[in-house]
Amino acid sequence: MTPNVWIVPVNYNGTDDTQKCLRSLAGLSTPANVVLVDNASHPDPTPALASEFPWVHVVRNAENLGWSGGNNTGIRYALDRGADFVMLLNNDTTVAPDIVERLLSAFQAHPQFGVIGPVIRYMDEPDVVMTDGVTFNPPRFPGFFQRKIVPERRADPPAVDETDIVNGCCMMVRADVFQRIGLIDDHFFLIHEEADFCLRVKEAGFGCGVLAEPLVWHKGSTAFKRAGKKWQRYYDTRNLSLLLRKHRVGSGRGLLSAYTTYLRYAYHRYCHEREAAQRDAADAVLEGLIDAAARRTGPYRARNRWGVPVLRGAFELGRRLKRG
C-alpha cells in the first residue's frame, strides 16, 4: 500500500515564494497531499492560492502562530486525515521531483529513523550546500551547532547519515513519532524549534538522519529579510537558552561551560550588530537575554525590560576594553 504522505508549507506574507514552491510540488514523481497553512498574511492570499492550486488544501490561521504554530496546524490537519508521513517544508524552497520517492525509500531501508531530511542547497547557488548534518552542543566547540558533513552520494537503497538535528527547512517525519512525543513546541514560536523537536525525537529512541542527496533548494530567511534582523536576533538569543535548559544532558558539555559559551555567543552577536550600525538588532540580543532569564516564551511581547540598559552598558564596556 502506498503511504499517505502530506506536505506542509507555511506562508506568512510570502505568497510569491509560496507559489513558486507549490509549482515545484506540482511536478512530484510520487504524488503527495499538500496542506498550505497561511499564518494570517495580509492581504489574505487564500483566494488566489486556491484558484491557482485547486489540489492544495489551504488552511488559514487567525493570527501569526510562528513556524511552530503554523506547522502544528498543518501537522494536525494531516494526522486527522490518516497521514503516515508528514513532510515539513519551508515555503521559500523548490524541490527535486523525486524527493518524496527518495525519502520514502530511505525510511523503508532505514526503519530506525523517525525523521529524515535531504541535503539542502542554496537557491541562488544551486551547487553549493546550505545545510546537511549537525552535531549539537559538542564540547570544546565555540558554538552549539557544529556542521557534520554528509558526503553526497546516490545509492539504492538511499544512504542516510545519522545527525543530531535535521534542518526544519525540509524534514519528513513518521506519524508514530508525533504520536509518541507530540508536536512542535509552541514555546519557541520561531528559531531552534526544529532543533528541540529533533533532540526530543532522539531522546524517545528514534534516529534523525540526513539523506545524502541534494533534493531541496532554499532561498533562506526571507521572512526575516522582510521583517528585519531584530526578530531573528531576539528569538535566536532567547530560544537558545530554552534549548539548552531542555537538552543539555548528554551533550558532553557541562552546565557552566554551556552557559558561558551562550553568553559569549550573545556578546559576539551584540558586537556584530553594533559594528554593522544595527542598533535595533543589537538591542534585540539584549531583550532576548532578559526574556531568557525571565523564562518568557512564545511570541515577542512589547514591555519595559529594565535590564536592557544595564546589559548594554556592560557589553559596551567590553567593546571599549577590546578596542584598547
C-alpha angles and dihedrals in degrees: 000000000000111000117248103244125187125190119206120200117175121212126202114169090321104104096145091056091044092053090052090050093049092048087055091050090051088070098056114141089213109044119231136179116256127206112187112202116203114203097212095289118186119256097029107250094191098102093049093045093046090050096050096036108034090164091063122090106226119202121179124205117216090229139017105278096178127234092306099048095039092053092044089057089054094043092053091048091052096044091049087058095052101265116183092188132019120201115201110207130179112238093230094068142090123209140210112257092241098049095112092045093050095046093049090049089050092053091047092051095042108036093170090076121089095180128033130173131175131242107279124216133193115269092218092045102034095181095052122089115236098181140352124148130003135198112204124225099340118185118258091017115122093225140028106251113057117185115245106201115229110202107226115238136154111227140157113255091032117257115241124188122204116248138171094228133026112206111254089223086086126000129151114209130194112238093235089062091063090046090054103042106015129236134308113311106255091202088081096052091178134013129019093025092113089050090053091047094051093047089051089050091054093045088055090057101260125121127239117212146176118227102226095231130090104241104148133057114201129200090199137218095001093150090056092046088057096042099036136255092272092084094046091054094045097051094039092054097041098042096045088065090050090050092052092049091053101041114023093111113100095010094116091238121098125234095255092047092047095052093042088055090046093055091047089050092051092047091051091051091049093050092047092055094044091051089050089052091244099139095166092052091047091051089048088062088055092047089051091053092049093049091045090055090047090047093234115165141176124046120354114271123201109238141138106277102191093187095063096083090048093052091043090055092050094047092046089052088053091052092051093049091048091053089050 
